[in-house]
Amino acid sequence: MLGGLGKLAAEGLAHRTEKATEEAVHAVEEVVKEVVEHAKEAGEKAIAEAFKKAQETGDKVVKEVTGTVTNTVTNAVTHAAEGLGKLGQ
């Protein structure tokens, strides 16, 4: 009789241990899920910021190149016009 009670107590303890383990695993899964979501959001934000900075840098380079080309062409045309003016004199 006492052996049966011991076996029953052991089974009850095993069941409670299994349930507690399942709850702990579930809690860890939730924490991991939250950490992954935060990491994903942080990564997306970092990528967006990097892309924005790259785009701003690209825009700046385009403006600088456009300005340089415009000045070079303007100087070349001015020089050519001056040269033609001297030929016409």
Secondary structure, 3 states (H helix, E strand, C coil): CHHHHHHHHHHHHHHHHHHHHHHHHHHHHHHHHHHHHHHHHHHHHHHHHHHHHHHHHHHHHHHHHHHHHHHHHHHHHHHHHHHHHHHCC
